Protein backbone atom coordinates (compact mmCIF):
# COMPACT_ATOMS: atom_id res chain seq x y z
CA UNK A 1 0.00 0.00 0.00
CA UNK A 2 1.34 3.42 -1.00
CA UNK A 3 1.15 6.31 1.46
CA UNK A 4 0.02 9.54 -0.19
CA UNK A 5 1.70 12.72 0.86
CA UNK A 6 -0.53 15.72 1.51
CA UNK A 7 -0.87 18.06 -1.48
CA UNK A 8 1.39 21.08 -1.59
CA UNK A 9 1.68 24.18 -3.73
CA UNK A 10 3.61 23.72 -6.95
CA UNK A 11 4.53 25.78 -9.96
CA UNK A 12 5.30 23.75 -13.05
CA UNK A 13 7.87 25.51 -15.21
CA UNK A 14 9.10 24.52 -18.62
CA UNK A 15 12.76 23.63 -18.98
CA UNK A 16 14.83 26.78 -18.63
CA UNK A 17 18.34 27.69 -19.66
CA UNK A 18 20.67 29.02 -17.01
CA UNK A 19 20.13 32.57 -18.26
CA UNK A 20 16.34 32.18 -18.23
CA UNK A 21 16.39 30.73 -14.71
CA UNK A 22 18.59 33.59 -13.51
CA UNK A 23 16.27 36.20 -15.05
CA UNK A 24 13.20 34.50 -13.55
CA UNK A 25 14.72 34.49 -10.07
CA UNK A 26 15.61 38.19 -10.43
CA UNK A 27 12.07 38.99 -11.52
CA UNK A 28 10.56 37.09 -8.58
CA UNK A 29 12.90 38.79 -6.10
CA UNK A 30 11.92 42.20 -7.48
CA UNK A 31 8.22 41.29 -7.25
CA UNK A 32 8.59 40.23 -3.61
CA UNK A 33 10.45 43.45 -2.77
CA UNK A 34 7.72 45.52 -4.47
CA UNK A 35 4.97 43.75 -2.51
CA UNK A 36 6.82 44.38 0.77
CA UNK A 37 7.32 48.06 -0.13
CA UNK A 38 3.65 48.48 -0.99
CA UNK A 39 2.11 46.37 1.79
CA UNK A 40 4.84 45.80 4.38
CA UNK A 41 2.95 47.38 7.28
CA UNK A 42 -0.16 45.32 6.58
CA UNK A 43 1.91 42.15 6.20
CA UNK A 44 3.69 42.84 9.50
CA UNK A 45 0.35 43.41 11.25
CA UNK A 46 -0.98 40.13 9.86
CA UNK A 47 2.13 38.21 10.90
CA UNK A 48 1.87 39.68 14.40
CA UNK A 49 -1.73 38.48 14.69
CA UNK A 50 -1.18 35.11 13.03
CA UNK A 51 2.05 34.25 14.88
CA UNK A 52 2.03 36.31 18.11
CA UNK A 53 4.78 34.25 19.76
CA UNK A 54 7.29 34.69 16.92
CA UNK A 55 9.77 37.53 17.47
CA UNK A 56 9.94 40.26 14.82
CA UNK A 57 12.79 40.01 12.30
CA UNK A 58 16.14 41.37 13.42
CA UNK A 59 16.02 44.25 10.93
CA UNK A 60 12.53 45.40 12.00
CA UNK A 61 12.14 48.88 13.45
CA UNK A 62 9.69 49.17 16.33
CA UNK A 63 8.33 52.66 16.87
CA UNK A 64 5.64 51.56 19.29
CA UNK A 65 2.35 53.37 19.53
CA UNK A 66 3.76 56.84 19.07
CA UNK A 67 2.44 59.08 16.34
CA UNK A 68 4.87 60.21 13.60
CA UNK A 69 5.12 63.72 15.09
CA UNK A 70 6.43 62.20 18.33
CA UNK A 71 9.34 60.56 16.53
CA UNK A 72 12.47 62.66 16.38
CA UNK A 73 14.79 60.22 14.64
CA UNK A 74 17.17 59.81 17.59
CA UNK A 75 14.74 57.44 19.35
CA UNK A 76 15.02 54.91 16.52
CA UNK A 77 18.72 54.16 17.01
Secondary structure, 3 states (H helix, E strand, C coil): CCCCCCCCCCCCCCCCCHHHHHHHHHHHHHHHHHHHHHHHHHHHHHHHHHCCCCCCCCCCCCCCCCCHHHCCCHHHC
